[in-house]
Amino acid sequence: MDDLAQSVLVQWRVNGVLHELDVLPGQSLMDVLRDALRLTGTHMGCMTGHCGACTVMIDGRIAKSCIAQAATLPRAEIRTIEGLMGPDGRLSPVQQAFWDEAGFQCGYCAPGMLFSAIELLSETPDPTDAEIDSALAGSLCRCTGYQSLRRAVRAAARALRETP
């Protein structure tokens, strides 16, 4: 049987752009984003959903794209790390805070850390260190020691509270 005959048609708005794609059962969202849409900021890490390098937002909630099955998302609003910048090309307040506070060294953990911070700050505008640690727990970083990540989230919280 032809692979296309087994495929599922999905309609996704990815970073604001509508895409209609044929995906195969069992194909991960990460593979479709990286291979079909060439959005390589969604990093391939552990392939088990533990490291957070593949984190995206699906319909406004963070998700690990390496374990999300593409065919189970017939219609979805997906945001990848490439979609965080503003339309003017400026960094989002959260990205800027991570830059200013040296939140990243190699950047491999960036999708998980940024999206975890965004989700946390959308629900908790002034998080405690314990809340920050809990939110970032689903993403692993081997470079920073986490102190700069915590500072970056606090700085992002301040920036978002001060933005009119």
N, CA, C and O of each residue as an XYZ file, in Angstrom:
656
protein
N       0.830     -1.184      0.000
C       0.000      0.000      0.000
C       0.876      1.249      0.000
O       1.909      1.285      0.670
N       0.484      2.230     -0.718
C       1.217      3.484     -0.838
C       1.185      4.250      0.485
O       0.143      4.325      1.135
N       2.342      4.827      0.889
C       2.404      5.591      2.139
C       1.417      6.746      2.156
O       0.826      7.038      3.195
N       1.230      7.413      1.004
C       0.325      8.552      0.943
C      -1.107      8.123      1.243
O      -1.876      8.895      1.815
N      -1.473      6.897      0.861
C      -2.823      6.403      1.129
C      -3.052      6.234      2.625
O      -4.190      6.316      3.088
N      -1.989      5.999      3.384
C      -2.094      5.829      4.826
C      -1.956      7.156      5.571
O      -2.155      7.206      6.784
N      -1.627      8.199      4.875
C      -1.351      9.468      5.532
C      -2.635     10.145      6.014
O      -3.743      9.799      5.603
N      -2.443     11.107      6.889
C      -3.528     11.887      7.457
C      -3.289     13.341      7.069
O      -2.177     13.848      7.217
N      -4.319     14.010      6.576
C      -4.201     15.429      6.236
C      -4.393     16.248      7.508
O      -5.382     16.086      8.222
N      -3.444     17.119      7.778
C      -3.543     18.017      8.933
C      -3.518     19.453      8.435
O      -2.912     19.762      7.408
N      -4.183     20.317      9.175
C      -4.145     21.757      8.912
C      -3.621     22.426     10.165
O      -4.279     22.435     11.205
N      -2.451     22.974     10.055
C      -1.824     23.629     11.187
C      -1.514     25.075     10.835
O      -1.119     25.387      9.711
N      -1.697     25.938     11.802
C      -1.195     27.302     11.698
C       0.086     27.306     12.532
O       0.042     27.256     13.762
N       1.212     27.365     11.852
C       2.514     27.315     12.514
C       3.141     28.704     12.445
O       3.427     29.226     11.367
N       3.345     29.282     13.612
C       3.911     30.633     13.697
C       3.122     31.610     12.829
O       3.686     32.514     12.212
N       1.804     31.408     12.797
C       0.922     32.308     12.077
C       0.689     31.973     10.617
O      -0.117     32.632      9.961
N       1.373     30.964     10.089
C       1.255     30.599      8.675
C       0.497     29.275      8.564
O       0.839     28.303      9.237
N      -0.526     29.240      7.718
C      -1.328     28.042      7.533
C      -0.597     27.031      6.655
O      -0.063     27.376      5.600
N      -0.582     25.773      7.109
C       0.032     24.676      6.365
C      -0.946     23.514      6.307
O      -1.553     23.159      7.318
N      -1.099     22.926      5.140
C      -1.825     21.665      4.988
C      -0.786     20.616      4.617
O      -0.074     20.751      3.621
N      -0.713     19.581      5.424
C       0.338     18.581      5.256
C      -0.247     17.183      5.355
O      -1.205     16.947      6.091
N       0.334     16.270      4.614
C       0.037     14.856      4.772
C       1.088     14.284      5.711
O       2.284     14.340      5.424
N       0.634     13.731      6.838
C       1.564     13.141      7.802
C       1.233     11.667      7.965
O       0.093     11.244      7.773
N       2.226     10.913      8.313
C       2.051      9.471      8.486
C       1.723      9.134      9.936
O       2.218      9.786     10.855
N       0.892      8.121     10.140
C       0.649      7.663     11.513
C       1.983      7.291     12.152
O       2.824      6.646     11.525
N       2.166      7.695     13.380
C       3.410      7.408     14.084
C       4.488      8.446     13.885
O       5.504      8.412     14.581
N       4.304      9.367     12.962
C       5.299     10.417     12.721
C       5.175     11.466     13.823
O       4.073     11.911     14.144
N       6.294     11.851     14.392
C       6.254     12.835     15.475
C       6.082     14.246     14.920
O       6.457     14.541     13.785
N       5.511     15.096     15.743
C       5.378     16.510     15.393
C       6.760     17.108     15.149
O       6.932     17.911     14.233
N       7.737     16.728     15.952
C       9.096     17.241     15.780
C       9.633     16.923     14.392
O      10.222     17.785     13.740
N       9.434     15.699     13.942
C       9.932     15.316     12.615
C       9.269     16.141     11.520
O       9.940     16.571     10.581
N       7.969     16.369     11.626
C       7.272     17.153     10.607
C       7.767     18.603     10.623
O       8.017     19.193      9.572
N       7.906     19.168     11.823
C       8.381     20.551     11.917
C       9.788     20.691     11.323
O      10.057     21.623     10.565
N      10.664     19.776     11.667
C      12.054     19.861     11.211
C      12.199     19.483      9.740
O      12.877     20.182      8.987
N      11.573     18.389      9.326
C      11.807     17.860      7.983
C      10.921     18.504      6.922
O      11.413     18.899      5.865
N       9.637     18.613      7.187
C       8.720     19.155      6.172
C       8.717     20.679      6.163
O       8.675     21.294      5.098
N       8.762     21.294      7.350
C       8.668     22.758      7.423
C      10.020     23.439      7.633
O      10.103     24.667      7.612
N      11.068     22.659      7.834
C      12.438     23.164      7.997
C      12.576     24.130      9.178
O      13.357     25.080      9.121
N      11.815     23.881     10.246
C      11.897     24.679     11.464
C      12.816     23.944     12.434
O      12.361     23.223     13.322
N      14.104     24.141     12.245
C      15.103     23.363     12.974
C      15.436     23.930     14.355
O      16.292     23.384     15.051
N      14.786     24.995     14.752
C      14.955     25.491     16.115
C      14.332     24.545     17.124
O      14.672     24.579     18.307
N      13.417     23.698     16.659
C      12.863     22.628     17.487
C      13.928     21.544     17.509
O      14.088     20.796     16.544
N      14.653     21.466     18.613
C      15.828     20.599     18.676
C      15.482     19.148     18.969
O      14.520     18.843     19.674
N      16.290     18.269     18.409
C      16.176     16.840     18.640
C      17.097     16.501     19.809
O      18.312     16.680     19.731
N      16.506     16.014     20.879
C      17.317     15.694     22.052
C      17.174     14.244     22.450
O      17.743     13.359     21.810
N      16.422     13.998     23.495
C      16.331     12.659     24.066
C      15.375     11.731     23.328
O      15.512     10.510     23.417
N      14.426     12.278     22.614
C      13.398     11.521     21.883
C      12.437     10.775     22.807
O      11.721      9.877     22.365
N      12.419     11.147     24.093
C      11.507     10.523     25.055
C      10.687     11.553     25.821
O       9.921     11.184     26.711
N      10.830     12.828     25.499
C      10.073     13.866     26.169
C      10.642     14.314     27.501
O       9.956     15.002     28.258
N      11.869     13.946     27.807
C      12.443     14.292     29.104
C      13.300     15.555     29.110
O      13.388     16.231     30.135
N      13.935     15.886     27.977
C      14.936     16.963     28.017
C      14.370     18.346     27.703
O      14.936     19.349     28.137
N      13.271     18.420     26.962
C      12.655     19.707     26.661
C      13.199     20.433     25.449
O      12.684     21.493     25.095
N      14.225     19.898     24.797
C      14.826     20.587     23.655
C      13.860     20.732     22.482
O      14.048     21.602     21.631
N      12.845     19.901     22.429
C      11.890     19.909     21.313
C      10.591     20.641     21.654
O       9.615     20.537     20.910
N      10.565     21.366     22.744
C       9.321     21.982     23.222
C       8.772     23.000     22.235
O       9.506     23.810     21.671
N       7.465     22.935     22.043
C       6.699     23.881     21.237
C       5.430     24.212     22.020
O       5.188     23.660     23.094
N       4.637     25.106     21.475
C       3.307     25.349     22.033
C       2.285     24.835     21.035
O       2.350     25.134     19.843
N       1.345     24.060     21.542
C       0.228     23.572     20.746
C      -1.034     24.136     21.377
O      -1.351     23.852     22.533
N      -1.745     24.935     20.604
C      -2.976     25.564     21.096
C      -2.768     26.250     22.444
O      -3.612     26.167     23.336
N      -1.622     26.932     22.574
C      -1.348     27.745     23.753
C      -0.769     27.029     24.952
O      -0.577     27.654     25.996
N      -0.483     25.735     24.844
C       0.088     24.964     25.947
C       1.396     24.317     25.489
O       1.503     23.872     24.346
N       2.382     24.265     26.374
C       3.647     23.651     25.977
C       3.468     22.150     25.794
O       2.664     21.504     26.465
N       4.254     21.620     24.855
C       4.229     20.195     24.561
C       5.599     19.773     24.051
O       6.317     20.567     23.445
N       5.951     18.531     24.299
C       7.198     17.964     23.805
C       6.900     17.384     22.424
O       6.191     16.384     22.307
N       7.434     18.000     21.397
C       7.089     17.610     20.028
C       7.677     16.266     19.617
O       7.222     15.678     18.636
N       8.673     15.764     20.339
C       9.247     14.461     19.982
C       8.300     13.318     20.322
O       8.396     12.241     19.735
N       7.390     13.540     21.262
C       6.447     12.477     21.628
C       5.017     12.796     21.210
O       4.126     11.965     21.384
N       4.785     13.982     20.663
C       3.455     14.331     20.150
C       3.305     13.724     18.760
O       4.130     13.973     17.881
N       2.285     12.951     18.563
C       2.040     12.310     17.278
C       1.352     13.299     16.338
O       0.270     13.798     16.645
N       1.962     13.575     15.223
C       1.460     14.575     14.280
C       0.048     14.258     13.809
O      -0.774     15.165     13.679
N      -0.245     13.000     13.553
C      -1.546     12.607     13.008
C      -2.682     12.806     14.010
O      -3.850     12.799     13.621
N      -2.362     12.983     15.281
C      -3.409     13.203     16.288
C      -3.771     14.674     16.419
O      -4.586     15.046     17.263
N      -3.172     15.502     15.591
C      -3.408     16.950     15.627
C      -3.978     17.400     14.287
O      -3.276     18.062     13.523
N      -5.227     17.061     13.978
C      -5.763     17.392     12.658
C      -5.815     18.896     12.393
O      -5.597     19.339     11.265
N      -6.100     19.662     13.413
C      -6.093     21.126     13.332
C      -5.438     21.640     14.607
O      -5.832     21.268     15.712
N      -4.448     22.488     14.445
C      -3.751     22.986     15.628
C      -3.074     24.312     15.319
O      -2.703     24.604     14.183
N      -2.932     25.084     16.356
C      -2.142     26.317     16.333
C      -0.824     25.954     17.005
O      -0.800     25.640     18.195
N       0.266     25.995     16.257
C       1.568     25.570     16.768
C       2.524     26.752     16.712
O       2.585     27.485     15.724
N       3.257     26.914     17.785
C       4.258     27.979     17.845
C       5.598     27.338     18.167
O       5.735     26.618     19.156
N       6.572     27.607     17.329
C       7.921     27.111     17.569
C       8.794     28.282     18.015
O       8.356     29.432     18.024
N      10.012     27.976     18.376
C      10.924     29.022     18.832
C      11.141     30.087     17.746
O      11.402     31.251     18.053
N      11.030     29.677     16.478
C      11.170     30.652     15.393
C      10.039     31.680     15.407
O      10.180     32.765     14.842
N       8.928     31.347     16.043
C       7.771     32.241     16.078
C       7.698     33.139     17.296
O       6.676     33.786     17.521
N       8.757     33.193     18.084
C       8.722     34.025     19.295
C       9.014     35.497     19.035
O       8.517     36.362     19.755
N       9.803     35.785     18.027
C      10.127     37.190     17.732
C       8.888     37.953     17.327
O       7.946     37.385     16.775
N       8.894     39.225     17.601
C       7.792     40.073     17.189
C       7.813     40.297     15.688
O       8.804     39.994     15.024
N       6.716     40.830     15.151
C       6.650     41.064     13.709
C       7.707     42.053     13.214
O       8.049     42.066     12.032
N       8.216     42.873     14.123
C       9.248     43.840     13.756
C      10.656     43.238     13.825
O      11.643     43.936     13.590
N      10.747     41.941     14.149
C      12.038     41.283     14.221
C      12.739     41.426     15.558
O      13.862     40.951     15.728
N      12.091     42.071     16.499
C      12.681     42.224     17.831
C      12.421     40.981     18.673
O      11.438     40.266     18.480
N      13.327     40.748     19.606
C      13.135     39.650     20.539
C      11.911     39.923     21.403
O      11.609     41.074     21.718
N      11.216     38.869     21.780
C      10.107     39.015     22.716
C      10.694     39.422     24.071
O      11.894     39.251     24.286
N       9.881     39.955     24.987
C      10.416     40.315     26.310
C      11.068     39.136     27.029
O      12.054     39.321     27.743
N      10.539     37.943     26.854
C      11.135     36.779     27.509
C      12.478     36.448     26.867
O      13.451     36.184     27.574
N      12.544     36.459     25.544
C      13.821     36.213     24.869
C      14.851     37.271     25.274
O      16.005     36.942     25.546
N      14.440     38.527     25.312
C      15.355     39.604     25.667
C      15.893     39.423     27.081
O      17.076     39.655     27.333
N      15.032     39.013     27.998
C      15.471     38.795     29.383
C      16.489     37.655     29.451
O      17.475     37.749     30.182
N      16.258     36.589     28.699
C      17.222     35.488     28.684
C      18.552     35.943     28.085
O      19.617     35.531     28.546
N      18.491     36.786     27.064
C      19.716     37.330     26.469
C      20.452     38.218     27.480
O      21.654     38.064     27.692
N      19.722     39.139     28.095
C      20.325     40.090     29.023
C      20.938     39.407     30.244
O      21.963     39.856     30.756
N      20.323     38.339     30.708
C      20.784     37.652     31.913
C      21.697     36.458     31.615
O      21.972     35.653     32.505
N      22.164     36.342     30.377
C      23.022     35.223     29.963
C      22.376     33.891     30.327
O      23.021     32.992     30.866
N      21.081     33.789     30.018
C      20.331     32.583     30.346
C      20.762     31.369     29.559
O      20.503     30.240     29.975
N      21.410     31.576     28.438
C      21.831     30.446     27.620
C      23.313     30.543     27.329
O      23.881     31.631     27.232
N      23.923     29.386     27.194
C      25.271     29.338     26.667
C      25.223     28.682     25.293
O      25.426     29.352     24.280
N      24.957     27.384     25.249
C      24.921     26.737     23.930
C      23.573     26.937     23.234
O      23.515     26.934     22.005
N      22.498     27.110     23.990
C      21.184     27.366     23.414
C      20.371     26.128     23.069
O      19.243     26.249     22.592
N      20.915     24.950     23.297
C      20.174     23.744     22.931
C      18.876     23.611     23.731
O      17.878     23.105     23.217
N      18.889     24.059     24.972
C      17.715     23.969     25.830
C      16.733     25.119     25.613
O      15.673     25.149     26.239
N      17.066     26.057     24.744
C      16.274     27.280     24.581
C      14.783     27.039     24.345
O      13.973     27.702     24.993
N      14.372     26.132     23.459
C      12.927     25.963     23.269
C      12.195     25.609     24.565
O      11.156     26.191     24.877
N      12.735     24.665     25.304
C      12.081     24.252     26.544
C      12.083     25.343     27.590
O      11.067     25.582     28.242
N      13.203     26.002     27.756
C      13.297     27.047     28.780
C      12.402     28.240     28.443
O      11.672     28.735     29.302
N      12.461     28.694     27.203
C      11.655     29.857     26.819
C      10.162     29.571     26.897
O       9.407     30.358     27.466
N       9.735     28.453     26.330
C       8.301     28.157     26.356
C       7.812     27.848     27.766
O       6.678     28.185     28.106
N       8.634     27.219     28.588
C       8.245     26.975     29.980
C       8.088     28.297     30.718
O       7.150     28.475     31.496
N       9.009     29.223     30.473
C       8.918     30.545     31.104
C       7.680     31.292     30.617
O       6.974     31.907     31.415
N       7.417     31.243     29.334
C       6.239     31.935     28.780
C       4.957     31.388     29.392
O       4.077     32.148     29.796
N       4.860     30.066     29.455
C       3.649     29.472     30.031
C       3.517     29.838     31.511
O       2.432     30.203     31.964
N       4.609     29.744     32.259
C       4.584     30.116     33.675
C       4.128     31.557     33.849
O       3.235     31.837     34.648
N       4.742     32.472     33.101
C       4.454     33.899     33.286
C       3.055     34.281     32.808
O       2.508     35.291     33.250
N       2.480     33.498     31.923
C       1.097     33.776     31.508
C       0.117     33.419     32.617
O      -0.991     33.953     32.663
N       0.518     32.525     33.506
C      -0.348     32.089     34.606
C       0.050     32.702     35.944
O      -0.788     32.871     36.830
N       1.340     33.036     36.088
C       1.876     33.537     37.357
C       2.799     34.714     37.056
O       3.987     34.518     36.803
N       2.264     35.935     37.081
C       3.066     37.097     36.671
C       4.261     37.429     37.572
O       5.193     38.099     37.129
N       4.245     36.971     38.824
C       5.345     37.260     39.746
C       5.719     35.970     40.479
O       5.435     35.823     41.668
N       6.360     35.032     39.762
C       6.610     33.718     40.359
C       7.720     33.730     41.403
O       8.648     34.536     41.350
N       7.589     32.813     42.348
C       8.648     32.586     43.335
C       9.739     31.733     42.692
O       9.547     31.173     41.612
N      10.882     31.640     43.364
C      11.946     30.779     42.856
C      11.477     29.328     42.761
O      11.828     28.619     41.818
N      10.693     28.893     43.730
C      10.183     27.516     43.701
C       9.267     27.302     42.490
O       9.317     26.246     41.858
N       8.441     28.285     42.166
C       7.562     28.173     40.995
C       8.371     28.180     39.698
O       8.049     27.455     38.757
N       9.414     28.994     39.655
C      10.297     29.015     38.480
C      10.974     27.664     38.316
O      10.995     27.100     37.222
N      11.529     27.146     39.413
C      12.211     25.847     39.356
C      11.260     24.749     38.903
O      11.632     23.884     38.109
N      10.045     24.785     39.405
C       9.052     23.779     39.025
C       8.705     23.887     37.540
O       8.588     22.873     36.852
N       8.540     25.113     37.051
C       8.195     25.322     35.636
C       9.319     24.879     34.709
O       9.059     24.332     33.637
N      10.553     25.109     35.109
C      11.697     24.770     34.266
C      12.135     23.317     34.422
O      13.015     22.856     33.694
N      11.536     22.595     35.357
C      11.957     21.228     35.651
C      11.824     20.278     34.463
O      12.509     19.256     34.424
N      10.968     20.584     33.503
C      10.785     19.714     32.345
C      11.801     19.934     31.240
O      11.707     19.324     30.174
N      12.771     20.801     31.488
C      13.798     21.089     30.487
C      15.172     20.997     31.143
O      15.399     21.533     32.228
N      16.067     20.318     30.472
C      17.403     20.132     31.016
C      18.401     21.074     30.360
O      18.365     21.295     29.149
N      19.296     21.628     31.182
C      20.372     22.485     30.690
C      21.675     21.950     31.269
O      21.783     21.724     32.474
N      22.654     21.751     30.407
C      23.946     21.235     30.863
C      24.990     22.335     31.009
O      26.119     22.067     31.420
N      24.624     23.571     30.675
C      25.630     24.634     30.628
C      25.562     25.631     31.788
O      26.602     26.028     32.314
N      24.369     26.037     32.189
C      24.250     27.253     32.989
C      24.275     27.084     34.492
O      24.630     28.029     35.198
N      23.919     25.935     35.009
C      23.796     25.802     36.456
C      22.476     26.361     36.964
O      22.251     26.389     38.173
N      21.612     26.799     36.084
C      20.236     27.215     36.358
C      20.086     28.564     37.057
O      18.986     29.117     37.046
N      21.125     29.116     37.660
C      20.980     30.413     38.333
C      20.659     31.524     37.329
O      19.798     32.366     37.588
N      21.350     31.526     36.186
C      21.077     32.557     35.181
C      19.697     32.355     34.557
O      19.056     33.324     34.151
N      19.240     31.125     34.476
C      17.895     30.858     33.959
C      16.846     31.424     34.908
O      15.874     32.038     34.470
N      17.042     31.217     36.197
C      16.112     31.753     37.200
C      16.108     33.284     37.145
O      15.045     33.902     37.188
N      17.297     33.898     37.049
C      17.378     35.370     36.937
C      16.651     35.848     35.691
O      15.961     36.867     35.721
N      16.806     35.112     34.596
C      16.162     35.499     33.335
C      14.644     35.460     33.457
O      13.962     36.348     32.945
N      14.113     34.459     34.119
C      12.658     34.383     34.285
C      12.167     35.524     35.167
O      11.129     36.121     34.883
N      12.900     35.832     36.233
C      12.510     36.978     37.082
C      12.556     38.283     36.284
O      11.666     39.123     36.413
N      13.594     38.452     35.458
C      13.695     39.669     34.634
C      12.567     39.726     33.605
O      12.015     40.796     33.352
N      12.225     38.594     33.018
C      11.126     38.547     32.059
C       9.809     38.897     32.745
O       8.974     39.599     32.175
N       9.627     38.407     33.962
C       8.396     38.716     34.722
C       8.284     40.216     34.946
O       7.217     40.801     34.762
N       9.399     40.839     35.347
C       9.392     42.295     35.555
C       9.075     43.027     34.258
O       8.253     43.943     34.242
N       9.720     42.626     33.183
C       9.506     43.288     31.875
C       8.054     43.152     31.429
O       7.468     44.113     30.930
N       7.475     41.978     31.601
C       6.083     41.770     31.172
C       5.114     42.563     32.056
O       4.108     43.069     31.559
N       5.401     42.679     33.354
C       4.538     43.459     34.238
C       4.612     44.952     33.907
O       3.632     45.678     34.071
N       5.783     45.405     33.437
C       5.985     46.833     33.135
C       5.554     47.211     31.724
O       5.466     48.398     31.407
N       5.286     46.231     30.875
C       4.877     46.509     29.497
C       3.404     46.910     29.481
O       2.547     46.189     29.993
N       3.118     48.081     28.880
C       1.709     48.532     28.864
C       0.817     47.669     28.012
O      -0.381     47.932     27.909
